[in-house]
Amino acid sequence: MQRTIFTLKKPLIFLLVTLCCVNPLISSHASTQSSLYHKEQPLKLWERYIETDIDSCKSLALHLRKNCENSPYEAAVYHLISGSYLSRIGAFQEGIHQLKQAKSYFFQLQDFELLSKILNEIGIAFQLSGNTHEARTYYRHSMEAGRNSDNKLHAVLAEINLAKLAIEEEKYDQAFEHLQHYISVIKPLEKFDALANAHAAMVDLFLSKDDIPNAIYYCKEQQYYAGKTNNRNTYIKGLTNGAILAYYSSDFEKASQLFKRILSMRKNQDHPLKLAEAYFNLAGLYIENKPIISRLYLDSAAVIADRNKLFSMEEDILLFRKEEFKDSTTTKALVALKKKISMENQLMIKTLSLDDQKFLKESGKLSFSLLTYLLIGINIILIIVTFYNKYYRIRVRKP
């Protein structure tokens, strides 16, 4: 999911940085489109975009379909990326179908590292659809595949999602055990991004239990590991959780300082969505005591969202206006926006599904033609060798 709306007990809305489902391998945001042309880049970009920038993930899927070479490998990567995107916009059947196509290809290759990622993604798709039984099954399959990988991280790749699933089901002890085990495995590997994400999940766990002291403790751990990375987004996530917890602790000044610091950092990044979220969080902070300032921050977020066609962000802003400012004019705007989002999603489902079928045919034709040419070439070589050997033997037998 792109992000989670977290409503505090007080009349305040923040965009939480911990997610329903997590890809522990996420790294910092990259915005250069030229990097998409490098063969190894699509999977790396997918890991960056899928949890934090769904619009870029959509663009990546379309770009890959249009520009990458037609081959079984490219088709499988396309299935993975488009399937992940489709699942996150609610097209679960189509998304899971494409993810399973990718799974079949990489299973044949016995690429257990990618297989563990794909199985984890299928689990996420099922969890988002509400099918927790299948989600849990695929998370475990992901861990089984990961045990056959050379990278130890993949053996527990999906365990953080098992923990998030347990939090949703209010099985807090089970969630804590999963997170403890996950941390114990990745800590010796010094995977600081993954460690920061794991401690962010701990914050989510203890917030769900209304245990603020423990949430603060794990937030400090999150910030410690985030500080050991070169990933600015991971660092900002730690600051965001710190700001939210400061608010919970009735330290408004500290919360304000942290959110303003985050806004300043986002202004130096080429990431409109994250900048809009920074303004939105400040609007949420000030709504209680300074509604005029809150409205100014919200207006700034709205301008950015509208300019960059960030539909889900626009929806959050309209809901905020309706609930916090009691703005009745937003009702029609929400209906129109939801219709626009639905039409956009349906168009993408149709486009990616049609491209999927065309891509399969093209990659299949390419594989067939390459195999055909290879066989013809081998036959020609065998014929030449046969005639050469026959001619040579005849010459030797001459008196």
Buried (B, 14 or more C-beta within 10 A) or exposed (E): BBBEEBEEEEEBBBBBBBBBBBBBBBBBBBEEEEEBEEEEBBBBBBBBBBBBBBBBBBBBBBBBBEEBEBBBBBBBBBBBBBBBBBBBBBBBEBBBBBBBBBBEBBBEEEBBBBBBBBBBBBBBBBBBBEBBEBBBBBBBBBBBBBEBBEBBBBBBBBBBBBBBBBBBEEBBEBBBBBBEBBBEBBBEEEBBBBBBBBBBBBBBBBBBBEBBEBBBBBBBBBBBBBEBBEBBBBBBBBBBBBBBBBBBBEBBEBBBEBBBBBBEBBEEBEBBBBBBBBBBBBBBBBBBEEBEBBBBBBBBBBEBBBEBEBBBBBBBBBBBBBBBBEBEEBEEBBEEBEEBBEEBBEEBBEBBBEBBEEBBEBBEEBBEEEEEEEEEEEEEEEEEEEEEEEEEEEEEEEE
